[in-house]
């Protein structure tokens, strides 16, 4: 879960949670990551915060966006 008391921004905390799920195999390659809507509901965050989390992971090369379908884990 996210902790708003930490010095780490919430979007980086959410990105870290998803990253851990990818690295441990909880979210497998080619499978979707949680949607922006799901992230908002799960962590009580704004859409912008959820989107920023996903973009961090995309910049790291872990996920990619498929327009109209969502965000998916990139196979290694």
C-alpha positions, 0 to 999 in steps of 0.5 A, a space after each residue: 500500500 502507499 503511505 502518504 507520510 513517506 518522502 517518496 512520492 505516491 506515484 513512485 510508490 505505486 510504480 514500485 509495487 507494480 515493478 515488484 509484481 512484474 519482477 516476481 512474476 505475479 504479472 507475467 510477460 504480455 499480460 496487462 498491468 492494472 488499469 488507471 481506473 483500477 489503480 485509482 480505486 485500489 490506492 485512492 489516487 488521482 488519475 494523473 498519479 496513476 498515469 504517471 506511475 505507468 509512464 515511469 515503468 514504460 520509461 524503464 522499459 518494463 511495460 508498454 501502452 497498446 492504444 485502446 487496450 491498456 498497458 502490458 508487460 514487455 517480455 524480457 
